[in-house]
């Protein structure tokens, strides 16, 4: 127990020592007594890196993006499109049928109008807020399945998820919604938005025609209130959702802050008033993002050897080969107390205002664990997976102590080779990690990540590496 306490205390000091060049051979004398001396030794080894191009990434995300831009770095287009279902919120309420003044031609309760509203979080660049775009809204035939993993190369048409004779609406728009007044746009809390009306006659799968999509929703409720019990019954019986695709334009790319399906009608109780039913596309329901990159342009960047890339959305990672064997050679029985590695960002010297932003957060994870991590909604454990936020002062992404990862890789290799003489050939990625651009959320009372997702924003970062080795600074400790 005494040695364990010493080792825990030394670990904190070792993390600082690993960045020093001074001789540390006698530090252990000041940390332990003469009969139980701890020797500390520092070293520097070299990792290698290259750019890694994933075919696609998991698209299940709490944030949707929509748009199409030309990447100034590659002169290639990047397009983001998405599908969403709708969430029945706690405030969900539809007025009784006999209270509706809004009526169809056959005197049934109906909606006066219906629309989809996309709330836009931020433009790609402020200079492009008036870039003219055209989108198409397509009705889904079947809902995206909860629990199924969809990747960013999915095509809802190829998967047969689009209803052939369903809603298909086109909409011209700009990020700055000029249909709203200047007073509205300058008011507190205003969010830029896109309205897509669904007021044309709508025919459901049973062949019944309604004067608009909102009337269809209302009458489904009056006939089958059980369909509105929860999100699952709603998406499987009433509204499978919509797919939003870009059909024309260039220069717009924005996170979609929220999506509303709004149905308006008039009600008379003691007085006459306007009412609305609103259901929202939010993270409580399935949302998937489709990313289209120019694969030839991506491959050209990945082939460069002067440096490596981090590029989103669904673009490029950096693969790092850690010098595990070199670090452990001659220190097989020593404790690896600290191992730090930093990745220097190369400054962007372009004057083009449309250059993509810098990746804000990256995750280091074992290469062969990437798919399992995201598909199983894991979060970093600071043992075999780590987060690093971009440090703008030093222009680096720093990982202060990955010693547990290096030790785990070494122990896994020893066990594997003991059990199988061909283990190394079967596990070529045993000492490789990926640097992956991510976003993460935390609880209100903690900084610990509660959810980690692939970054779907537009970012691009070059890192020193490739032909240039990367220092891994380590500190060993040994009792004797």
C-alpha positions as CSV (number, residue, x, y, z in Angstrom):
1,X,0.0,0.0,0.0
2,X,2.9,2.3,0.8
3,X,4.3,2.0,-2.7
4,X,0.9,2.6,-4.3
5,X,0.5,5.9,-2.4
6,X,4.0,7.0,-3.5
7,X,3.2,6.1,-7.1
8,X,-0.1,8.1,-7.1
9,X,1.7,11.1,-5.7
10,X,4.5,10.9,-8.2
11,X,2.1,10.6,-11.1
12,X,1.1,14.3,-10.8
13,X,4.7,15.4,-10.6
14,X,5.6,13.2,-13.5
15,X,3.2,14.9,-15.9
16,X,5.1,18.2,-15.3
17,X,8.5,16.4,-15.5
18,X,7.7,14.9,-18.8
19,X,8.0,18.4,-20.5
20,X,11.4,19.1,-18.9
21,X,14.8,18.4,-20.3
22,X,16.7,18.4,-17.0
23,X,18.2,15.2,-15.6
24,X,15.7,13.5,-13.4
25,X,17.6,10.5,-12.2
26,X,17.8,11.6,-8.6
27,X,14.3,13.0,-8.1
28,X,13.1,9.8,-6.4
29,X,15.4,10.5,-3.5
30,X,13.3,13.5,-2.5
31,X,10.1,11.6,-2.8
32,X,10.8,8.4,-0.7
33,X,13.1,7.4,2.1
34,X,16.5,5.8,1.5
35,X,15.2,2.3,2.2
36,X,12.5,2.5,-0.4
37,X,13.9,4.7,-3.1
38,X,12.1,5.6,-6.3
39,X,14.0,6.3,-9.4
40,X,12.5,8.5,-12.1
41,X,13.8,8.7,-15.7
42,X,12.5,10.8,-18.6
43,X,12.8,10.2,-22.3
44,X,11.6,11.4,-25.7
45,X,10.4,9.2,-28.5
46,X,8.9,9.8,-31.9
47,X,5.4,9.0,-33.2
48,X,4.6,9.1,-36.9
49,X,1.4,10.3,-38.5
50,X,-0.6,10.4,-41.7
51,X,-4.0,11.6,-42.9
52,X,-6.8,9.0,-42.7
53,X,-9.9,9.3,-44.9
54,X,-12.9,7.5,-43.4
55,X,-15.5,6.3,-46.0
56,X,-18.2,7.9,-43.9
57,X,-19.0,8.5,-40.2
58,X,-22.0,7.7,-38.0
59,X,-24.7,10.3,-38.9
60,X,-26.9,10.0,-35.9
61,X,-26.5,13.4,-34.4
62,X,-28.4,15.8,-32.2
63,X,-27.5,18.6,-34.6
64,X,-28.7,18.8,-38.3
65,X,-26.8,20.8,-40.9
66,X,-28.1,22.0,-44.3
67,X,-26.2,23.6,-47.1
68,X,-23.7,23.5,-50.0
69,X,-20.4,25.4,-50.2
70,X,-17.2,25.4,-52.2
71,X,-14.2,24.6,-50.0
72,X,-11.5,27.2,-50.9
73,X,-8.8,24.7,-49.9
74,X,-9.9,22.0,-52.4
75,X,-12.2,24.0,-54.8
76,X,-14.6,21.1,-54.3
77,X,-18.2,21.2,-53.1
78,X,-19.4,20.0,-49.7
79,X,-23.1,19.3,-49.3
80,X,-25.1,18.5,-46.1
81,X,-28.7,17.3,-46.2
82,X,-30.8,15.6,-43.5
83,X,-33.9,13.8,-42.5
84,X,-36.0,14.2,-39.3
85,X,-39.0,12.8,-37.5
86,X,-41.1,14.9,-35.1
87,X,-41.4,14.9,-31.4
88,X,-44.8,15.1,-29.6
89,X,-43.9,17.6,-26.9
90,X,-45.3,17.6,-23.4
91,X,-47.5,20.6,-24.3
92,X,-49.0,18.7,-27.2
93,X,-52.7,19.4,-27.5
94,X,-55.4,19.4,-30.2
95,X,-58.7,21.2,-29.6
96,X,-61.9,19.0,-29.6
97,X,-63.2,18.4,-33.1
98,X,-66.6,20.1,-32.5
99,X,-64.8,23.4,-31.3
100,X,-63.1,23.9,-34.6
101,X,-64.4,26.7,-36.8
102,X,-62.0,25.8,-39.6
103,X,-63.8,23.4,-41.9
104,X,-63.2,21.6,-45.2
105,X,-65.6,21.6,-48.1
106,X,-67.4,18.6,-46.7
107,X,-67.8,20.3,-43.4
108,X,-65.1,18.3,-41.5
109,X,-62.7,19.8,-39.1
110,X,-59.6,21.0,-40.9
111,X,-56.6,23.2,-40.9
112,X,-56.5,26.7,-42.4
113,X,-52.8,26.2,-43.2
114,X,-49.7,24.2,-42.5
115,X,-46.0,24.8,-42.8
116,X,-42.6,23.5,-41.9
117,X,-40.2,26.0,-40.3
118,X,-36.4,25.6,-40.2
119,X,-34.7,27.7,-37.6
120,X,-31.1,28.5,-38.7
121,X,-28.4,28.7,-36.1
122,X,-25.6,30.5,-37.9
123,X,-24.4,31.0,-41.5
124,X,-21.2,29.5,-42.8
125,X,-19.8,33.1,-43.3
126,X,-21.5,36.4,-42.7
127,X,-20.6,37.6,-46.2
128,X,-22.9,34.9,-47.6
129,X,-26.1,35.6,-45.7
130,X,-27.8,36.6,-49.0
131,X,-26.6,33.6,-51.0
132,X,-29.6,32.3,-53.0
133,X,-30.4,28.6,-52.3
134,X,-33.1,26.1,-53.3
135,X,-34.1,23.2,-51.2
136,X,-36.6,20.4,-51.7
137,X,-38.7,18.8,-49.0
138,X,-39.6,15.1,-49.5
139,X,-42.0,13.1,-47.5
140,X,-40.6,9.9,-46.1
141,X,-42.4,6.6,-46.9
142,X,-41.2,4.8,-43.8
143,X,-39.5,6.3,-40.7
144,X,-35.8,6.1,-40.0
145,X,-35.5,3.2,-37.7
146,X,-34.7,3.9,-34.0
147,X,-31.6,1.9,-33.0
148,X,-30.3,1.4,-36.5
149,X,-26.9,2.9,-37.4
150,X,-27.0,5.3,-40.4
151,X,-23.8,6.7,-41.8
152,X,-23.2,9.9,-43.7
153,X,-23.1,8.2,-47.1
154,X,-26.6,6.9,-46.8
155,X,-29.1,7.8,-49.5
156,X,-32.7,7.7,-48.5
157,X,-33.7,7.3,-52.1
158,X,-31.6,4.2,-52.6
159,X,-32.9,2.8,-49.3
160,X,-36.5,3.3,-50.5
161,X,-37.3,5.6,-47.6
162,X,-38.9,8.4,-49.8
163,X,-42.6,8.1,-50.7
164,X,-42.9,8.1,-54.5
165,X,-46.2,10.0,-54.6
166,X,-45.8,11.9,-51.4
167,X,-45.0,15.5,-50.6
168,X,-42.4,17.2,-52.8
169,X,-42.0,20.9,-52.2
170,X,-39.3,23.3,-53.4
171,X,-38.3,26.5,-51.7
172,X,-36.0,29.4,-52.7
173,X,-34.4,31.0,-49.6
174,X,-31.4,32.9,-48.2
175,X,-30.0,32.7,-44.7
176,X,-31.2,36.2,-44.0
177,X,-35.0,35.9,-44.2
178,X,-36.0,39.0,-46.1
179,X,-39.7,38.1,-46.0
180,X,-39.5,39.1,-42.3
181,X,-39.5,42.8,-41.6
182,X,-36.4,44.7,-40.5
183,X,-38.0,45.3,-37.1
184,X,-38.6,41.6,-36.6
185,X,-35.1,40.7,-37.6
186,X,-33.6,43.2,-35.2
187,X,-35.8,42.2,-32.3
188,X,-34.4,40.3,-29.3
189,X,-34.5,36.6,-29.6
190,X,-35.2,36.6,-33.3
191,X,-33.8,33.5,-35.2
192,X,-33.4,33.4,-38.9
193,X,-35.8,30.9,-40.5
194,X,-37.1,29.3,-43.6
195,X,-40.9,28.6,-44.0
196,X,-42.1,25.9,-46.4
197,X,-45.8,25.8,-46.8
198,X,-47.7,22.5,-47.1
199,X,-51.0,23.9,-48.2
200,X,-51.6,22.0,-51.5
201,X,-54.0,19.1,-51.5
202,X,-52.5,16.0,-49.9
203,X,-53.3,12.4,-50.6
204,X,-52.5,9.8,-48.0
205,X,-51.4,6.2,-48.6
206,X,-55.0,5.0,-48.4
207,X,-55.9,7.3,-51.3
208,X,-57.8,9.8,-49.3
209,X,-57.3,13.5,-50.3
210,X,-57.3,16.4,-47.9
211,X,-57.2,20.1,-48.6
212,X,-53.7,20.4,-47.0
213,X,-51.3,18.4,-44.9
214,X,-52.4,20.0,-41.7
215,X,-56.0,18.8,-42.2
216,X,-54.6,15.3,-42.7
217,X,-52.8,15.4,-39.3
218,X,-55.9,16.8,-37.5
219,X,-58.3,14.2,-38.9
220,X,-55.9,11.4,-38.2
221,X,-56.0,12.5,-34.5
222,X,-59.8,12.6,-34.4
223,X,-60.0,9.1,-36.0
224,X,-57.1,7.5,-34.2
225,X,-55.9,9.3,-31.1
226,X,-53.9,6.2,-30.2
227,X,-51.5,7.1,-33.0
228,X,-50.5,10.2,-31.0
229,X,-49.6,8.3,-27.9
230,X,-45.9,8.8,-28.4
231,X,-43.2,9.5,-30.9
232,X,-43.0,5.9,-32.2
233,X,-46.8,5.5,-32.9
234,X,-46.9,9.0,-34.5
235,X,-43.9,8.3,-36.9
236,X,-45.1,4.8,-37.8
237,X,-48.8,5.6,-38.3
238,X,-49.1,9.3,-39.2
239,X,-45.9,11.2,-40.1
240,X,-42.7,9.2,-40.9
241,X,-40.8,12.5,-41.3
242,X,-39.2,14.5,-44.1
243,X,-36.0,14.6,-46.0
244,X,-34.5,18.1,-46.8
245,X,-32.1,18.2,-49.8
246,X,-30.3,21.0,-51.6
247,X,-31.2,21.3,-55.3
248,X,-29.5,24.5,-56.3
249,X,-27.3,27.3,-55.0
250,X,-23.9,27.6,-53.3
251,X,-22.6,29.5,-50.3
252,X,-25.0,28.6,-47.6
253,X,-24.3,26.1,-44.7
254,X,-25.9,26.3,-41.4
255,X,-26.8,24.2,-38.3
256,X,-30.5,23.8,-38.0
257,X,-31.4,24.9,-34.5
258,X,-34.9,23.4,-34.6
259,X,-37.6,22.2,-37.0
260,X,-41.3,22.9,-36.5
261,X,-44.3,21.3,-38.2
262,X,-47.0,23.9,-37.5
263,X,-50.7,23.5,-38.2
264,X,-53.0,26.5,-37.8
265,X,-56.8,26.5,-37.3
266,X,-59.6,28.6,-35.6
267,X,-61.4,27.6,-32.5
268,X,-64.6,28.9,-30.9
269,X,-65.4,28.3,-27.2
270,X,-66.4,31.4,-25.3
271,X,-64.7,33.4,-28.0
272,X,-63.1,32.9,-31.4
273,X,-59.3,32.6,-31.5
274,X,-56.5,31.2,-33.6
275,X,-54.8,28.0,-32.4
276,X,-51.8,26.1,-33.6
277,X,-50.5,22.5,-33.2
278,X,-46.7,22.4,-33.3
279,X,-44.5,19.3,-33.3
280,X,-40.8,19.6,-33.4
281,X,-37.8,17.8,-35.0
282,X,-35.5,17.5,-32.0
283,X,-32.8,15.2,-30.6
284,X,-35.6,13.2,-28.9
285,X,-36.4,11.6,-32.3
286,X,-34.3,10.1,-35.1
287,X,-32.4,12.6,-37.2
288,X,-29.8,11.6,-39.8
289,X,-27.3,13.7,-41.9
290,X,-26.2,12.9,-45.4
291,X,-22.8,14.4,-46.3
292,X,-21.6,14.6,-49.9
293,X,-17.8,15.2,-50.4
294,X,-15.7,15.2,-53.5
295,X,-13.8,12.0,-52.8
296,X,-11.1,12.8,-55.4
297,X,-10.3,16.0,-53.6
298,X,-10.4,14.2,-50.2
299,X,-8.0,11.6,-51.5
300,X,-5.5,14.2,-52.8
301,X,-5.3,15.8,-49.4
302,X,-5.0,12.5,-47.7
303,X,-2.0,11.7,-50.0
304,X,0.0,14.7,-48.9
305,X,3.0,13.8,-46.7
306,X,4.2,17.2,-45.5
307,X,1.5,17.4,-42.8
308,X,-1.8,15.8,-41.8
309,X,-5.4,17.0,-41.9
310,X,-8.5,17.2,-39.7
311,X,-11.5,18.0,-41.9
312,X,-15.2,18.1,-41.3
313,X,-17.9,17.1,-42.0
314,X,-17.1,13.4,-42.6
315,X,-13.8,14.4,-44.3
316,X,-10.4,13.6,-42.8
317,X,-8.8,12.3,-39.6
318,X,-5.2,12.0,-38.5
319,X,-3.8,8.6,-37.8
320,X,-0.9,8.4,-35.4
321,X,1.4,5.4,-34.8
322,X,2.6,5.5,-31.2
323,X,6.1,4.3,-30.5
324,X,4.9,1.8,-27.9
325,X,7.7,-0.8,-28.3
326,X,10.4,1.9,-28.3
327,X,9.0,3.4,-25.1
328,X,8.8,0.0,-23.3
329,X,12.2,-1.3,-24.5
330,X,14.5,-1.6,-21.5
331,X,11.7,-0.5,-19.3
332,X,9.5,-3.6,-19.4
333,X,9.3,-3.8,-15.6
334,X,9.1,0.0,-14.9
335,X,5.9,2.0,-14.4
336,X,5.1,4.4,-17.2
337,X,4.0,7.4,-15.1
338,X,3.4,10.0,-17.8
339,X,3.4,10.3,-21.6
340,X,2.5,13.5,-23.3
341,X,2.0,14.3,-26.9
342,X,1.0,17.6,-28.7
343,X,0.0,18.3,-32.2
344,X,1.0,21.6,-33.6
345,X,-1.5,23.4,-35.9
346,X,-0.1,24.9,-39.1
347,X,-1.4,28.5,-39.5
348,X,-3.6,29.2,-42.5
349,X,-2.0,31.9,-44.5
350,X,-4.9,32.3,-47.0
351,X,-6.7,35.6,-47.2
352,X,-9.9,34.1,-48.5
353,X,-12.7,35.0,-46.1
354,X,-14.5,31.8,-46.9
355,X,-11.7,29.5,-45.5
356,X,-13.1,26.9,-43.2
357,X,-12.7,27.3,-39.4
358,X,-10.3,25.6,-37.1
359,X,-11.5,22.3,-35.5
360,X,-12.2,23.2,-31.8
361,X,-12.1,19.7,-30.2
362,X,-10.5,16.4,-31.2
363,X,-10.6,13.0,-29.7
364,X,-7.8,10.5,-29.5
365,X,-9.0,6.9,-29.7
366,X,-7.6,3.5,-30.7
367,X,-8.2,3.1,-34.5
368,X,-9.9,-0.3,-34.2
369,X,-12.3,1.0,-31.5
370,X,-13.7,3.9,-33.5
371,X,-16.9,2.2,-34.8
372,X,-17.7,0.6,-31.5
373,X,-17.2,3.9,-29.6
374,X,-19.8,5.9,-31.7
375,X,-22.3,3.1,-32.3
376,X,-22.5,2.4,-28.6
377,X,-22.7,6.0,-27.6
378,X,-19.6,5.8,-25.5
379,X,-17.8,8.8,-23.9
380,X,-14.1,9.2,-23.3
381,X,-12.6,7.5,-20.2
382,X,-9.2,9.2,-20.1
383,X,-7.6,5.7,-20.2
384,X,-7.9,4.6,-23.8
385,X,-9.7,7.6,-25.2
386,X,-9.1,11.3,-24.6
387,X,-10.4,14.8,-25.6
388,X,-8.3,17.8,-26.4
389,X,-9.6,21.3,-27.0
390,X,-7.7,23.6,-29.4
391,X,-5.3,25.9,-27.5
392,X,-5.3,29.1,-29.5
393,X,-2.4,30.6,-27.4
394,X,0.0,27.8,-28.2
395,X,-1.7,26.8,-31.4
396,X,-1.8,23.1,-30.4
397,X,-3.9,20.2,-29.4
398,X,-2.3,18.7,-26.3
399,X,-2.8,15.4,-24.6
400,X,-1.1,15.7,-21.3
401,X,-1.0,12.1,-20.2
402,X,-1.7,9.0,-22.4
403,X,0.5,6.7,-20.4
404,X,-2.5,4.4,-19.6
405,X,-3.2,4.0,-23.3
406,X,0.4,3.1,-24.1
407,X,0.5,0.6,-21.2
408,X,-2.7,-1.0,-22.3
409,X,-1.4,-1.3,-25.9
410,X,1.8,-3.0,-24.7
411,X,0.0,-5.4,-22.4
412,X,-2.5,-6.3,-25.1
413,X,0.4,-7.1,-27.5
414,X,2.2,-9.2,-24.9
415,X,-1.0,-11.2,-24.1
416,X,-1.8,-11.6,-27.8
417,X,1.6,-12.9,-28.9
418,X,1.6,-15.3,-26.0
419,X,-1.6,-16.8,-27.1
420,X,-1.1,-16.6,-30.9
421,X,2.2,-16.4,-32.7
422,X,0.4,-14.7,-35.6
423,X,-1.3,-12.1,-33.4
424,X,0.8,-9.1,-34.7
425,X,0.0,-9.9,-38.3
426,X,-3.7,-10.1,-37.4
427,X,-3.7,-6.8,-35.5
428,X,-1.8,-4.3,-37.6
429,X,-3.5,-1.4,-35.9
430,X,-2.5,-2.4,-32.4
431,X,-0.4,0.7,-31.7
432,X,-2.4,3.2,-33.9
433,X,-4.8,5.9,-32.8
434,X,-7.0,8.3,-34.7
435,X,-7.5,12.0,-34.0
436,X,-11.2,12.6,-34.7
437,X,-12.9,16.0,-34.8
438,X,-15.9,15.8,-32.4
439,X,-18.4,17.9,-30.5
440,X,-19.5,17.0,-27.0
441,X,-22.1,18.0,-24.4
442,X,-21.9,18.0,-20.6
443,X,-24.4,18.1,-17.8
444,X,-25.3,21.4,-16.2
445,X,-23.3,20.6,-13.1
446,X,-20.2,19.0,-14.6
447,X,-17.5,19.4,-17.3
448,X,-17.5,15.6,-17.9
449,X,-18.8,14.7,-21.4
450,X,-22.2,13.0,-21.4
451,X,-22.4,12.7,-25.2
452,X,-19.8,12.8,-28.0
453,X,-20.6,13.0,-31.7
454,X,-18.8,13.6,-34.9
455,X,-18.4,17.2,-35.8
456,X,-20.7,18.0,-38.7
457,X,-19.7,21.7,-39.0
458,X,-17.4,23.1,-41.7
459,X,-13.8,23.0,-40.3
460,X,-10.3,22.3,-41.7
461,X,-7.0,22.1,-39.8
462,X,-3.5,21.1,-40.9
463,X,-1.2,19.5,-38.3
464,X,2.6,19.1,-38.2
465,X,3.4,15.5,-38.9
466,X,3.6,13.4,-41.9
467,X,7.2,13.5,-42.8
468,X,8.0,15.3,-39.5
469,X,8.1,13.0,-36.4
470,X,6.1,14.0,-33.3
471,X,7.7,14.0,-29.9
472,X,6.2,11.7,-27.2
473,X,7.7,12.8,-23.8
474,X,7.6,10.1,-21.2
475,X,8.5,9.6,-17.5
476,X,9.3,6.2,-16.0
477,X,9.3,5.3,-12.3
478,X,11.0,2.3,-10.6
479,X,11.4,1.2,-6.9
480,X,14.5,-0.6,-5.9
